[in-house]
């Protein structure tokens, strides 16, 4: 199975900050990487797919990038609504796998 | 607008079979390139992909659950199903279904989740 190593596991940032969350794939997954945001008691919401494509309706403050097997989610101009858990997900190969999640707290 | 909603028994006993239903609207599982996936999440833990079913009835399973999973669909009624046999307490989780559109390849719309507790 492809392992997705996500970091950090939690982070705290201030309003207006820029933060980056990372995911390292254990083998090549091309651009088959997505990012989800999950709020307490809610289902995950797709934010980025194809490593860099912004899902419809997601603010342009969110962006995804790739460097080899390293994938990043960057959030600019943090707002309170960005608080939640972010999950990376590879859909290159079955079984699909997820990272362990990053809990983002806004100070 | 795409919507999905999971339903299940809520609570069941160890060794029983868990039957989950995903009722959806806004797309059809008879349309080329459409699929439905099942994912679960134990409370306070990460996401685990379980199975996918596609418009052409192709099915894929997570081998970590060995042969306990069966995914199926009813295109006439816009439903997908997941059965998990011989459950134990480790199967306690919130179970989600999600749409997959082959053009994107990802699960782009999720249901609200169904909470399942396995307890004697």
Interface residues (C-beta under 8 A of the other chain):
Chain A: X1 X32 X34 X36 X42 X43 X44 X45 X46 X49 X50 X53 X55 X87 X89 X91 X94 X95 X96 X97 X98 X99 X100 X101
Chain B: X37 X46 X47 X48 X49 X52 X60 X61 X62 X63 X64 X96 X104 X105 X106 X107 X108 X109 X110 X111 X112 X113
